Amino acid sequence: MRLLLVVAVALIDSDGRVLLSERPAGKELAGLWEFPGGKIEPGERPEETLIRELREELGLTVQEPCLAPLTFASHAYDTFHLLMPLYVCRRWEGFAQGLEGQRLAWVRPRDLRSYPMPPADEPLIPPLLDLVGAAGLG
């Protein structure tokens, strides 16, 4: 079974909300909500992938020191195994826009479970809740 490396980020705004992106029609798992990110390209570090993906997909500029690793997901799908580190980012430049036609939602951490997510994204929620809860933002 092939291993797929994907990186994701929990963008947390000043109100403590987390950005989710809906997978657009035509893509695998369309209609499900996920943390922004994407596939790590050959020769690319996870942080470089996030900086590129956030610029391409959301129109945001992120500096590498603003990306902090939080946790990761390891999930076996039918045809591949997904390994996905999750970073946290609280500082960026620009306003999030769905540049690839995807819908976006700023979600209170306690409401994350009300958005249907791919199976690999769901285990990322508890560590995120612990983080924002500890900061008094949950």
N, C-alpha and C positions, 0 to 999 in steps of 0.2 A: 504494500500500500504506500503510495507516495505521500511525502510530507509537504504540506503547504504552509509557508510562513507568511503570516499576515500581521500587521500591527494596527492597533486602534488607540484612540485617545478619548478621554473624558474631558471635554472642555467645560469648565465650571465658571459661570459668570459671577459678577459681583453680588447677585441676589442668591447665589448658591444653587442655581439651576444648571442642569446638565444638558448638553446638546445631543439630540438623537437625529439620525438621518434615515429616511425611509428608502428601502431598496426599490428602485424604479421598475416599472413594468418591463418585461423582456429579460431581466436579469434573474439568475438563480435566486430563490428565496424572495422573490418580488413581494412587496407589500409588508415585509417585516421591517422592524425598526432596529437600528444598530448604532454603535459608537462609530464616528467617522474614522477612516483610515484606509488601508489598502494593502495590496501584495508588495512584499519586499522584493525589489528587483535585484538581479545578480550584481554583486559588488556594492550594494547599498546597505548602509547601516539603518536600523529601525528608526532612529531619529531623523535621518535624511528622508526616509520614506514618508514619515508624518509631515515634515515641512513641505515636501512636494505635494502630497495628497491634499493637505489643507489649503494650499494655494490653488491647485487645479480644481478641486471639488467645491470649495466653500469661499474662495477669494480672501482667505486669511493669511497674514504673515506671522509666522511663529519663529522665535529664536530658540536655538537648541537648549540653552540653559533653562528655559521655561518648561521643558518637558521632563517630568519626573516619573520613573517607572513605579507602578503600583502593584500589579499582580499579572497573572497570565492565565489563559484558558488552553486546555489540551482536550480536543474533542475528535472522536472518530466518526466521520461521515461515511456513507456507503462506499465512496470511491477514493477517498483521501483522508489523511489525518491532519487536522488543523492545529497549529501551534500559534497562539496569538497573545503577545504581550500587550498589556493595557497601560498606557501612560496617563498622567493627569497634567492638565495645562490650565492655568488661571490667568495667563497674560498673553495677549495677541494683539495685532493691529488689524483693523478693518471690521466689517460687519458681515456675519455669516449669511451667505446666500447659496441656494441650491443651483450651482452653475451647470450641473448635469441634469437638470429637470427634477431632482429629488425634492421631496417635501422635507422640511426641517421642523423640529419642535424643541423648545426649551422646556425641560421637565423638572419638576421638583423631585429630588432623590426618592422621597417616599412614594412617588407615583410611577417610578420606572417600570415596575412590574405590570402596570396596566397597559403597557405597549407591547404587543407581540414581537418577540425577538427570535433570531436564529438560536438554536440550542447552544452554540458555543458562546454566545454573548451573555446568556442568563447567569452562569456562575461568576461573572465579573461584577454583578450587582452587590453582593454582600460586602466585599472589601471596599467598594466605593461608598456604600452606606456607612461603614465603620469610619472611613476617612471624613466624610462630611458631617457625620454625627458628632465625631470628636471635635470638629471645628465649630459645632453649634449651628450648622447650616442645614441639617436634615429636616 
